[in-house]
């Protein structure tokens, strides 16, 4: 690779996180990530609203619900692979290695095209079998099967979009994904109205609207990569799978995907315990999670920012910036958590009334919410430490720690406390306990593990060189 090519990396659309004022970069990079998640949450809520208001009968919504676990697992897997592409690309971007970055971009896109196509074909033909495995009732089986088949047709778009967005973020571009998310959201809402409200296509209308809202942004993401003027520009000529890059992506992506999937299953078990408290407790728990997103989405954004920031700076060998970047993510995240938790507690009652008019449900939700909202700042440590360790290329340890905390510890306390007190508050207590457990273990590993040691050695060598020069 020529020196000219190397210099061009980091000067194109995006943000080079290996230079410049760190707190400002953290804020400017994290804000679009937060807004992207918020946009997605909003148009998913519109999906539910339109389906609930304009599709007659409970069977339609039940058909969508019967497919939700399959769809969730699919999305979790894709998100994990996106993390893998993000970390490997960020390392190459930070090291200014144009050849490596070009290989990462083309390998990731090639894998997403081939993998998405395989998932589409297999999912389309095996959908009925999968629904039978999940004991889908006969009265909604036809609609559920039709919905999930249409959804699987969009697997190529989902994979390409997630991988493409991961590559953009790795190169410091978090504004582009926000724009693509807004475009997808607008398309989804407009087509929901067209297919469901005007054409009365029911559940199939929702699925077709989702298909288009995923495909168009995916095309835009790939088109944006094809327009980059640097060596990382996407071209058909270089579209191939480089074995070393592929395994590097899997090394980070598979543990991230497994972590998300296992946690999803643990939440199903938590839900099964809540279901024993009756309908009002179930409704309260559902309302709690909707309001919790106000506090969760900023923490998620800082965790994603830590992944990209550490990934770029590890690639550049700037371990001094790694320490300062993680510290900035923690401090800014804590301040954000105090603000969002405080506002959420202050306006909790009117927020819960948006989702239910039952005063008993509101009071139950408030009881659950107050405890967790007051301690939600702990979650910031979990996201930032996990993201930082993953950004260094180590996704296995965060997976083990988070899965152990969220599954083994949480479920252990769940069955113990629910068995002793049998109250919704007993379930609520399990959450901050597991946040603390995961944050403590991740923090210890971050400081005492390979990343912490490399950071300390780098800073010590820098100080020794500075002293000898003086």
C-alpha positions as a Python dict, from the first residue, in 0.01 Angstrom:
ca = {
    (1, 'X'): (0, 0, 0),
    (2, 'X'): (136, 341, -90),
    (3, 'X'): (184, 616, 165),
    (4, 'X'): (-71, 821, -26),
    (5, 'X'): (-333, 551, 18),
    (6, 'X'): (-255, 524, 387),
    (7, 'X'): (-293, 897, 437),
    (8, 'X'): (-628, 902, 264),
    (9, 'X'): (-780, 678, 528),
    (10, 'X'): (-939, 885, 801),
    (11, 'X'): (-969, 1194, 586),
    (12, 'X'): (-1285, 1078, 412),
    (13, 'X'): (-1644, 1090, 534),
    (14, 'X'): (-1637, 983, 897),
    (15, 'X'): (-1444, 1067, 1211),
    (16, 'X'): (-1086, 976, 1297),
    (17, 'X'): (-1110, 902, 1668),
    (18, 'X'): (-733, 860, 1708),
    (19, 'X'): (-674, 1237, 1725),
    (20, 'X'): (-852, 1540, 1866),
    (21, 'X'): (-1030, 1629, 2192),
    (22, 'X'): (-1170, 1308, 2337),
    (23, 'X'): (-1484, 1418, 2530),
    (24, 'X'): (-1608, 1620, 2232),
    (25, 'X'): (-1552, 1324, 1998),
    (26, 'X'): (-1735, 1090, 2233),
    (27, 'X'): (-2039, 1319, 2245),
    (28, 'X'): (-2047, 1388, 1870),
    (29, 'X'): (-2015, 1018, 1789),
    (30, 'X'): (-2259, 889, 2053),
    (31, 'X'): (-2544, 1133, 1988),
    (32, 'X'): (-2631, 1001, 1637),
    (33, 'X'): (-2613, 644, 1773),
    (34, 'X'): (-2865, 732, 2043),
    (35, 'X'): (-3094, 907, 1793),
    (36, 'X'): (-3073, 606, 1556),
    (37, 'X'): (-3195, 372, 1832),
    (38, 'X'): (-3465, 621, 1928),
    (39, 'X'): (-3593, 643, 1569),
    (40, 'X'): (-3605, 263, 1547),
    (41, 'X'): (-3796, 243, 1875),
    (42, 'X'): (-4044, 505, 1757),
    (43, 'X'): (-4130, 343, 1426),
    (44, 'X'): (-4153, 0, 1587),
    (45, 'X'): (-4407, 154, 1825),
    (46, 'X'): (-4597, 292, 1525),
    (47, 'X'): (-4600, -63, 1381),
    (48, 'X'): (-4773, -192, 1693),
    (49, 'X'): (-5013, 103, 1701),
    (50, 'X'): (-5124, 62, 1338),
    (51, 'X'): (-5156, -314, 1370),
    (52, 'X'): (-5357, -283, 1691),
    (53, 'X'): (-5588, -11, 1558),
    (54, 'X'): (-5645, -113, 1199),
    (55, 'X'): (-5628, -494, 1189),
    (56, 'X'): (-5946, -650, 1318),
    (57, 'X'): (-5934, -938, 1562),
    (58, 'X'): (-5669, -1053, 1803),
    (59, 'X'): (-5553, -1332, 1572),
    (60, 'X'): (-5350, -1091, 1357),
    (61, 'X'): (-5150, -953, 1648),
    (62, 'X'): (-5110, -1304, 1788),
    (63, 'X'): (-4967, -1415, 1453),
    (64, 'X'): (-4705, -1143, 1472),
    (65, 'X'): (-4635, -1229, 1836),
    (66, 'X'): (-4592, -1597, 1754),
    (67, 'X'): (-4313, -1502, 1515),
    (68, 'X'): (-4149, -1247, 1745),
    (69, 'X'): (-3900, -1484, 1909),
    (70, 'X'): (-3774, -1611, 1572),
    (71, 'X'): (-3741, -1255, 1443),
    (72, 'X'): (-3566, -1142, 1764),
    (73, 'X'): (-3311, -1423, 1745),
    (74, 'X'): (-3246, -1338, 1379),
    (75, 'X'): (-3186, -972, 1460),
    (76, 'X'): (-2963, -1058, 1758),
    (77, 'X'): (-2743, -1277, 1540),
    (78, 'X'): (-2708, -1009, 1272),
    (79, 'X'): (-2626, -745, 1533),
    (80, 'X'): (-2352, -969, 1669),
    (81, 'X'): (-2194, -1010, 1326),
    (82, 'X'): (-2219, -633, 1280),
    (83, 'X'): (-2014, -588, 1599),
    (84, 'X'): (-1750, -824, 1457),
    (85, 'X'): (-1723, -626, 1133),
    (86, 'X'): (-1715, -301, 1330),
    (87, 'X'): (-1423, -403, 1552),
    (88, 'X'): (-1206, -550, 1275),
    (89, 'X'): (-1271, -254, 1044),
    (90, 'X'): (-1207, -2, 1326),
    (91, 'X'): (-868, -163, 1400),
    (92, 'X'): (-771, -136, 1032),
    (93, 'X'): (-903, 221, 1008),
    (94, 'X'): (-710, 327, 1317),
    (95, 'X'): (-385, 173, 1192),
    (96, 'X'): (-430, 353, 855),
    (97, 'X'): (-389, 17, 679),
    (98, 'X'): (-578, 73, 354),
    (99, 'X'): (-522, -277, 220),
    (100, 'X'): (-652, -440, 537),
    (101, 'X'): (-953, -207, 552),
    (102, 'X'): (-1036, -278, 188),
    (103, 'X'): (-1024, -653, 259),
    (104, 'X'): (-1247, -612, 566),
    (105, 'X'): (-1510, -410, 377),
    (106, 'X'): (-1529, -652, 85),
    (107, 'X'): (-1519, -966, 299),
    (108, 'X'): (-1796, -835, 528),
    (109, 'X'): (-2021, -738, 237),
    (110, 'X'): (-1958, -1068, 52),
    (111, 'X'): (-2040, -1266, 367),
    (112, 'X'): (-2357, -1063, 425),
    (113, 'X'): (-2478, -1124, 69),
    (114, 'X'): (-2410, -1498, 75),
    (115, 'X'): (-2522, -1551, 436),
    (116, 'X'): (-2836, -1343, 389),
    (117, 'X'): (-2932, -1538, 78),
    (118, 'X'): (-2884, -1873, 256),
    (119, 'X'): (-3093, -1757, 552),
    (120, 'X'): (-3366, -1634, 316),
    (121, 'X'): (-3392, -1966, 133),
    (122, 'X'): (-3368, -2189, 441),
    (123, 'X'): (-3599, -1967, 647),
    (124, 'X'): (-3862, -1941, 374),
    (125, 'X'): (-3895, -2317, 334),
    (126, 'X'): (-3852, -2414, 701),
    (127, 'X'): (-4083, -2145, 847),
    (128, 'X'): (-4380, -2382, 893),
    (129, 'X'): (-4157, -2637, 1067),
    (130, 'X'): (-4010, -2372, 1299),
    (131, 'X'): (-4358, -2249, 1391),
    (132, 'X'): (-4464, -2606, 1470),
    (133, 'X'): (-4163, -2640, 1701),
    (134, 'X'): (-4280, -2330, 1889),
    (135, 'X'): (-4632, -2474, 1930),
    (136, 'X'): (-4803, -2201, 1726),
    (137, 'X'): (-5184, -2249, 1756),
    (138, 'X'): (-5365, -2376, 1446),
    (139, 'X'): (-5601, -2077, 1430),
    (140, 'X'): (-5312, -1833, 1367),
    (141, 'X'): (-5070, -2073, 1196),
    (142, 'X'): (-5145, -1964, 838),
    (143, 'X'): (-5105, -1593, 911),
    (144, 'X'): (-4792, -1647, 1122),
    (145, 'X'): (-4638, -1863, 850),
    (146, 'X'): (-4712, -1604, 581),
    (147, 'X'): (-4573, -1320, 793),
    (148, 'X'): (-4247, -1495, 883),
    (149, 'X'): (-4188, -1610, 525),
    (150, 'X'): (-4213, -1254, 395),
    (151, 'X'): (-3982, -1144, 676),
    (152, 'X'): (-3724, -1407, 579),
    (153, 'X'): (-3728, -1278, 222),
    (154, 'X'): (-3571, -962, 362),
    (155, 'X'): (-3284, -1146, 533),
    (156, 'X'): (-3031, -1031, 272),
    (157, 'X'): (-3134, -670, 331),
    (158, 'X'): (-3119, -708, 711),
    (159, 'X'): (-2772, -862, 704),
    (160, 'X'): (-2633, -613, 451),
    (161, 'X'): (-2780, -319, 639),
    (162, 'X'): (-2642, -425, 979),
    (163, 'X'): (-2298, -513, 842),
    (164, 'X'): (-2288, -193, 633),
    (165, 'X'): (-2382, 23, 929),
    (166, 'X'): (-2114, -151, 1139),
    (167, 'X'): (-1854, -63, 874),
    (168, 'X'): (-1966, 301, 861),
    (169, 'X'): (-1940, 333, 1237),
    (170, 'X'): (-1598, 168, 1238),
    (171, 'X'): (-1476, 446, 1011),
    (172, 'X'): (-1615, 709, 1246),
    (173, 'X'): (-1940, 777, 1061),
    (174, 'X'): (-2235, 764, 1300),
    (175, 'X'): (-2437, 1035, 1121),
    (176, 'X'): (-2484, 829, 804),
    (177, 'X'): (-2650, 536, 987),
    (178, 'X'): (-2883, 785, 1157),
    (179, 'X'): (-2994, 919, 820),
    (180, 'X'): (-3045, 566, 684),
    (181, 'X'): (-3247, 477, 994),
    (182, 'X'): (-3471, 781, 948),
    (183, 'X'): (-3525, 693, 580),
    (184, 'X'): (-3617, 334, 675),
    (185, 'X'): (-3849, 456, 951),
    (186, 'X'): (-4037, 697, 724),
    (187, 'X'): (-4073, 431, 454),
    (188, 'X'): (-4198, 179, 712),
    (189, 'X'): (-4463, 415, 852),
    (190, 'X'): (-4585, 529, 508),
    (191, 'X'): (-4609, 173, 375),
    (192, 'X'): (-4780, 54, 696),
    (193, 'X'): (-5053, 308, 625),
    (194, 'X'): (-5070, 213, 254),
    (195, 'X'): (-5075, -165, 296),
    (196, 'X'): (-5266, -197, 623),
    (197, 'X'): (-5498, 104, 639),
    (198, 'X'): (-5573, 161, 270),
    (199, 'X'): (-5524, -182, 108),
    (200, 'X'): (-5633, -387, 413),
    (201, 'X'): (-5354, -644, 370),
    (202, 'X'): (-5347, -721, 742),
    (203, 'X'): (-5040, -895, 883),
    (204, 'X'): (-4894, -945, 535),
    (205, 'X'): (-4909, -569, 487),
    (206, 'X'): (-4692, -517, 795),
    (207, 'X'): (-4443, -775, 667),
    (208, 'X'): (-4425, -622, 317),
    (209, 'X'): (-4380, -273, 465),
    (210, 'X'): (-4094, -408, 677),
    (211, 'X'): (-3939, -575, 372),
    (212, 'X'): (-3929, -248, 176),
    (213, 'X'): (-3818, -40, 477),
    (214, 'X'): (-3519, -272, 522),
    (215, 'X'): (-3426, -318, 156),
    (216, 'X'): (-3410, 49, 54),
    (217, 'X'): (-3179, 156, 344),
    (218, 'X'): (-2961, -152, 277),
    (219, 'X'): (-2916, -43, -84),
    (220, 'X'): (-2833, 312, 30),
    (221, 'X'): (-2575, 180, 279),
    (222, 'X'): (-2398, -25, 12),
    (223, 'X'): (-2420, 264, -235),
    (224, 'X'): (-2259, 490, 25),
    (225, 'X'): (-1971, 244, 69),
    (226, 'X'): (-1931, 229, -311),
    (227, 'X'): (-1895, 610, -322),
    (228, 'X'): (-1611, 635, -71),
    (229, 'X'): (-1301, 766, -254),
    (230, 'X'): (-1046, 588, -33),
    (231, 'X'): (-899, 237, -68),
    (232, 'X'): (-1194, 106, 136),
    (233, 'X'): (-1436, 191, -147),
    (234, 'X'): (-1670, -100, -224),
    (235, 'X'): (-1625, -239, -577),
    (236, 'X'): (-1740, -559, -746),
    (237, 'X'): (-1381, -631, -850),
    (238, 'X'): (-1264, -676, -491),
    (239, 'X'): (-1576, -852, -362),
    (240, 'X'): (-1435, -1173, -217),
    (241, 'X'): (-1398, -1348, 118),
    (242, 'X'): (-1051, -1318, 268),
    (243, 'X'): (-1015, -1612, 502),
    (244, 'X'): (-811, -1434, 772),
    (245, 'X'): (-1051, -1139, 783),
    (246, 'X'): (-1353, -1368, 785),
    (247, 'X'): (-1229, -1558, 1090),
    (248, 'X'): (-1139, -1233, 1267),
    (249, 'X'): (-1498, -1111, 1216),
    (250, 'X'): (-1635, -1442, 1346),
    (251, 'X'): (-1400, -1431, 1647),
    (252, 'X'): (-1570, -1113, 1766),
    (253, 'X'): (-1914, -1150, 1605),
    (254, 'X'): (-2007, -1501, 1720),
    (255, 'X'): (-1955, -1434, 2096),
    (256, 'X'): (-2145, -1103, 2066),
    (257, 'X'): (-2433, -1283, 1893),
    (258, 'X'): (-2434, -1571, 2144),
    (259, 'X'): (-2438, -1321, 2432),
    (260, 'X'): (-2744, -1142, 2294),
    (261, 'X'): (-2930, -1465, 2214),
    (262, 'X'): (-2868, -1627, 2555),
    (263, 'X'): (-2979, -1310, 2737),
    (264, 'X'): (-3297, -1310, 2528),
    (265, 'X'): (-3373, -1663, 2644),
    (266, 'X'): (-3307, -1566, 3006),
    (267, 'X'): (-3557, -1281, 2971),
    (268, 'X'): (-3814, -1534, 2853),
    (269, 'X'): (-3762, -1725, 3179),
    (270, 'X'): (-3799, -1403, 3379),
    (271, 'X'): (-4121, -1332, 3191),
    (272, 'X'): (-4250, -1681, 3275),
    (273, 'X'): (-4205, -1603, 3646),
    (274, 'X'): (-4381, -1268, 3612),
    (275, 'X'): (-4669, -1441, 3439),
    (276, 'X'): (-4739, -1624, 3767),
    (277, 'X'): (-4835, -1292, 3932),
    (278, 'X'): (-5135, -1232, 3709),
    (279, 'X'): (-5245, -1008, 3424),
    (280, 'X'): (-5190, -674, 3599),
    (281, 'X'): (-4832, -761, 3691),
    (282, 'X'): (-4764, -869, 3332),
    (283, 'X'): (-4903, -538, 3205),
    (284, 'X'): (-4696, -345, 3461),
    (285, 'X'): (-4376, -524, 3360),
    (286, 'X'): (-4450, -457, 2990),
    (287, 'X'): (-4507, -86, 3060),
    (288, 'X'): (-4186, -72, 3266),
    (289, 'X'): (-3973, -196, 2977),
    (290, 'X'): (-4122, 60, 2740),
    (291, 'X'): (-4030, 346, 2976),
    (292, 'X'): (-3692, 190, 3060),
    (293, 'X'): (-3579, 253, 2701),
    (294, 'X'): (-3550, 624, 2788),
    (295, 'X'): (-3263, 531, 3020),
    (296, 'X'): (-3126, 234, 2824),
    (297, 'X'): (-3072, 383, 2477),
    (298, 'X'): (-2811, 644, 2584),
    (299, 'X'): (-2617, 374, 2774),
    (300, 'X'): (-2624, 154, 2463),
    (301, 'X'): (-2490, 444, 2255),
    (302, 'X'): (-2194, 498, 2491),
    (303, 'X'): (-2116, 126, 2483),
    (304, 'X'): (-2117, 128, 2101),
    (305, 'X'): (-1902, 442, 2105),
    (306, 'X'): (-1651, 273, 2337),
    (307, 'X'): (-1627, -21, 2095),
    (308, 'X'): (-1545, 198, 1794),
    (309, 'X'): (-1320, 438, 1989),
    (310, 'X'): (-1112, 158, 2141),
    (311, 'X'): (-1108, -30, 1810),
    (312, 'X'): (-960, 264, 1619),
    (313, 'X'): (-709, 359, 1889),
    (314, 'X'): (-590, 1, 1945),
    (315, 'X'): (-530, -16, 1570),
    (316, 'X'): (-334, 309, 1590),
    (317, 'X'): (-142, 195, 1900),
    (318, 'X'): (-279, 493, 2096),
    (319, 'X'): (-338, 317, 2428),
    (320, 'X'): (-312, 647, 2612),
    (321, 'X'): (-627, 757, 2428),
    (322, 'X'): (-792, 422, 2505),
    (323, 'X'): (-775, 496, 2878),
    (324, 'X'): (-897, 854, 2838),
    (325, 'X'): (-1171, 752, 2595),
    (326, 'X'): (-1313, 485, 2825),
    (327, 'X'): (-1294, 727, 3117),
    (328, 'X'): (-1481, 991, 2915),
    (329, 'X'): (-1750, 738, 2815),
    (330, 'X'): (-1795, 644, 3181),
    (331, 'X'): (-1815, 1003, 3308),
    (332, 'X'): (-2042, 1132, 3030),
    (333, 'X'): (-2254, 818, 3060),
    (334, 'X'): (-2293, 865, 3434),
    (335, 'X'): (-2398, 1228, 3392),
    (336, 'X'): (-2645, 1124, 3122),
    (337, 'X'): (-2779, 845, 3342),
    (338, 'X'): (-2839, 1085, 3631),
    (339, 'X'): (-3034, 1319, 3404),
    (340, 'X'): (-3240, 1052, 3224),
    (341, 'X'): (-3311, 856, 3544),
    (342, 'X'): (-3408, 1174, 3728),
    (343, 'X'): (-3643, 1287, 3452),
    (344, 'X'): (-3789, 937, 3421),
    (345, 'X'): (-3858, 918, 3794),
    (346, 'X'): (-4007, 1268, 3790),
    (347, 'X'): (-4243, 1193, 3501),
    (348, 'X'): (-4286, 817, 3558),
    (349, 'X'): (-4655, 828, 3643),
    (350, 'X'): (-4770, 1021, 3332),
    (351, 'X'): (-4537, 808, 3118),
    (352, 'X'): (-4694, 485, 3245),
    (353, 'X'): (-5040, 629, 3187),
    (354, 'X'): (-4956, 650, 2816),
    (355, 'X'): (-4956, 269, 2810),
    (356, 'X'): (-5232, 187, 3058),
    (357, 'X'): (-5531, 348, 3228),
    (358, 'X'): (-5548, 84, 3502),
    (359, 'X'): (-5437, 254, 3831),
    (360, 'X'): (-5328, -79, 3982),
    (361, 'X'): (-5101, -148, 3683),
    (362, 'X'): (-4954, 203, 3711),
    (363, 'X'): (-4876, 154, 4082),
    (364, 'X'): (-4717, -185, 4023),
    (365, 'X'): (-4505, -42, 3741),
    (366, 'X'): (-4402, 252, 3961),
    (367, 'X'): (-4292, 16, 4237),
    (368, 'X'): (-4079, -183, 3993),
    (369, 'X'): (-3948, 129, 3819),
    (370, 'X'): (-3834, 339, 4117),
    (371, 'X'): (-3583, 79, 4239),
    (372, 'X'): (-3425, 15, 3900),
    (373, 'X'): (-3427, 377, 3783),
    (374, 'X'): (-3240, 489, 4096),
    (375, 'X'): (-2968, 229, 4031),
    (376, 'X'): (-2962, 243, 3652),
    (377, 'X'): (-2628, 429, 3650),
    (378, 'X'): (-2467, 90, 3721),
    (379, 'X'): (-2569, -25, 3373),
    (380, 'X'): (-2344, 241, 3223),
    (381, 'X'): (-2036, 60, 3358),
    (382, 'X'): (-2159, -268, 3208),
    (383, 'X'): (-2207, -123, 2859),
    (384, 'X'): (-1886, 85, 2847),
    (385, 'X'): (-1651, -180, 2989),
    (386, 'X'): (-1806, -450, 2771),
    (387, 'X'): (-1782, -229, 2461),
    (388, 'X'): (-1422, -131, 2535),
    (389, 'X'): (-1301, -489, 2585),
    (390, 'X'): (-1486, -597, 2270),
    (391, 'X'): (-1328, -307, 2079),
    (392, 'X'): (-984, -448, 2157),
    (393, 'X'): (-1084, -764, 1969),
    (394, 'X'): (-1173, -976, 2274),
    (395, 'X'): (-1543, -1065, 2266),
    (396, 'X'): (-1527, -1401, 2444),
    (397, 'X'): (-1460, -1271, 2796),
    (398, 'X'): (-1740, -1008, 2789),
    (399, 'X'): (-1972, -1279, 2661),
    (400, 'X'): (-1883, -1516, 2947),
    (401, 'X'): (-1914, -1245, 3214),
    (402, 'X'): (-2242, -1098, 3086),
    (403, 'X'): (-2403, -1436, 3018),
    (404, 'X'): (-2300, -1563, 3363),
    (405, 'X'): (-2435, -1249, 3532),
    (406, 'X'): (-2755, -1212, 3332),
    (407, 'X'): (-2839, -1582, 3324),
    (408, 'X'): (-2682, -1777, 3610),
    (409, 'X'): (-2678, -1501, 3874),
    (410, 'X'): (-3005, -1336, 3768),
    (411, 'X'): (-3201, -1660, 3740),
    (412, 'X'): (-3052, -1788, 4067),
    (413, 'X'): (-3166, -1476, 4254),
    (414, 'X'): (-3496, -1479, 4066),
    (415, 'X'): (-3599, -1825, 4181),
    (416, 'X'): (-3460, -1766, 4531),
    (417, 'X'): (-3630, -1430, 4595),
    (418, 'X'): (-3956, -1507, 4417),
    (419, 'X'): (-3974, -1834, 4611),
    (420, 'X'): (-3922, -1646, 4939),
    (421, 'X'): (-4138, -1335, 4884),
    (422, 'X'): (-4345, -1403, 4568),
    (423, 'X'): (-4376, -1037, 4472),
    (424, 'X'): (-4301, -823, 4169),
    (425, 'X'): (-4048, -629, 4377),
    (426, 'X'): (-3853, -952, 4427),
    (427, 'X'): (-3815, -971, 4048),
    (428, 'X'): (-3711, -605, 4032),
    (429, 'X'): (-3429, -658, 4285),
    (430, 'X'): (-3269, -918, 4057),
    (431, 'X'): (-3188, -660, 3790),
    (432, 'X'): (-2953, -419, 3974),
    (433, 'X'): (-2785, -716, 4145),
    (434, 'X'): (-2689, -863, 3808),
    (435, 'X'): (-2590, -522, 3665),
    (436, 'X'): (-2351, -477, 3957),
    (437, 'X'): (-2211, -829, 3924),
    (438, 'X'): (-2143, -789, 3550),
    (439, 'X'): (-2002, -435, 3587),
    (440, 'X'): (-1766, -537, 3868),
    (441, 'X'): (-1630, -839, 3679),
    (442, 'X'): (-1595, -645, 3352),
    (443, 'X'): (-1422, -357, 3532),
    (444, 'X'): (-1173, -589, 3698),
    (445, 'X'): (-1097, -759, 3367),
    (446, 'X'): (-1068, -427, 3184),
    (447, 'X'): (-803, -297, 3426),
    (448, 'X'): (-625, -627, 3504),
    (449, 'X'): (-661, -799, 3165),
    (450, 'X'): (-456, -768, 2842),
    (451, 'X'): (-604, -432, 2741),
    (452, 'X'): (-531, -276, 3080),
    (453, 'X'): (-176, -414, 3084),
    (454, 'X'): (-102, -288, 2733),
    (455, 'X'): (-241, 54, 2827),
    (456, 'X'): (-26, 79, 3142),
    (457, 'X'): (288, -41, 2958),
    (458, 'X'): (230, 206, 2676),
    (459, 'X'): (185, 499, 2913),
    (460, 'X'): (491, 396, 3119),
    (461, 'X'): (707, 371, 2805),
    (462, 'X'): (583, 711, 2688),
    (463, 'X'): (671, 870, 3022),
    (464, 'X'): (1014, 708, 3025),
    (465, 'X'): (1088, 840, 2676),
    (466, 'X'): (970, 1186, 2775),
    (467, 'X'): (1193, 1179, 3085),
    (468, 'X'): (1499, 1068, 2886),
    (469, 'X'): (1447, 1345, 2628),
    (470, 'X'): (1432, 1604, 2903),
}
